[in-house]
Every structure is written in C-alpha cells, then in structure tokens.
Amino acid sequence: MPDDKIHSLRSSHREALLEHLFAGEIMRRLWIRGEWRLEVLKPQVDDGGYDLVLEANGIVRHIYGAGFFLIGLYTPRTERQRNLEKLDMSARQASELIKRDENEESDLGQQTSGTFYQVDLFLSLNASSATSFDSDAERFVDLIFGDPFRTPTAAEHAMFLALAGYIKSADLSRQVGAVVVSAAGEVIATGANDVPRHDGGLYWPGDGDQRDHVWGEDSNKVQIEKISAKEAAIKVQK
C-alpha cells in the first residue's frame, strides 16, 4: 500500500493512536510534577465535537482533535460600540458589555481577550473588508484541504516568524517574539525577549547555556528586589 494513502484509508486508526499518545504525554507531564489524579473520558457520542474529556483536580477540559478549527470574527471597537447603540443601548451600557466580554470575572463567562489570539483564522466584519470576506473564507477552506498553491501572505509569514521567536524564548516571566518588516513584506529584523549572550547574540540550548531557567531564577526580578531593598534601607536610615 503506498505510504501517501495510509493516513486517509486508516484515518480512524490514526486518530485513536494520536488520542492515546496525547493522553500519555499529559499523564507523563503530570507524573513529573507529582500529580497522579487524572480522569480521561472518551465520549460515545461526540455531539459537542470533542474527542476527549480530561479532568484533574476539579478542572475539566474538552479536547478537540485535528478536525476542529476556531475562526475569529473581528470588528473595530468603535464600530461594535456604534452597532450596540443602534440596539437601544446607551453608550455606557455598550462599553460595559464590550469590556465584560473581553475579560468577564466568572469562570464560565466570556474571555475573548485570552481566546481571540489563538484562533486559526481572523475574518474582519467591518465595512471596508466586506469585499474580501468570502475570498478569505474560501482560501481557508482550500488550505484545510491542502491546496499547494495557497501560499502564506506577507502578514502571515511575518506572524509565523514572530511565533518562531516566541517559541525560542525561555524567559521566566513572559515569552515574546517580534518581527519588523517593510511595507513590501521584506523581513528587516526578528527577535525575542531572552537573556543576551555576553559576547553578542542569544544563547541556544546545550553547553554554555546561561539563561535564567538554567539558573532557576529571573535575573531581572532578582536585581529589582536588590534595588528595592537598598532603597528601603536608605529611607529607613533617613
């Protein structure tokens, strides 16, 4: 049987294998952290579209397989505000609703600010982008089915490089990747926040790695605490 047909002809077997590998990796990581209580459930009827349900320490997560894609619809804040006011909302009510949706305090509430950046496709609903909405959606479907002639746009390539920088960072506070491109999409510079190497550049894994996670402490935080302690001591003396 040709290798390129195995994945399609044995898709159910492959999906089950990936589910077991995923659950095994989660259990391995929890074991290393000293956590042993984990429930793994396999829905008999996946009406919700998810493949696995994981529960640990009272936290439940529904896991979707490779067939799940998250699409984010975006409209500028001013336009959202205007649309809500057309529904007989006051300016204050509309503003509070938008703010609540971005980061609602309830665990079961809207958390769009922590979810939106993780979507697989961004589609703009503002008036200026209406003409490209259908073509962008069609392009995404073509990519799902592996169209070899649908290549990344300049913006997508830039975001890919920024993501690569984020992945490279091992900063203990927050990992950030960035890229600078020209108006024509040419890459000018890429970077990430991490410990700089003493003779220029950044550290890589292996011998000589002197990043904070190797030492087990955030050097910036240590220095800030030293300065704060020194300032506090000076004020006490005065």
Secondary structure, DSSP 8 states (H G I E B T S, - for coil): --HHHHHHHTHHHHHHHHHHHHHHHHHHHHHHTT----EEE--SS-TTS-SEEEEETTEEEEE--TT---EEEE--HHHHHHHHHTTT--HHHHHHHHHHHHS-SSTTS--HHHHGGG-SEEEE-SGGGHHHHHHHHHHHHHHHTT-TT----HHHHHHHHHHHHHHH---SS---EEEEE-TT--EEEEEE-S-B-TTSSB--SSTT---HHHHTS-HHHHHHHHHHHHHHHHHHH-
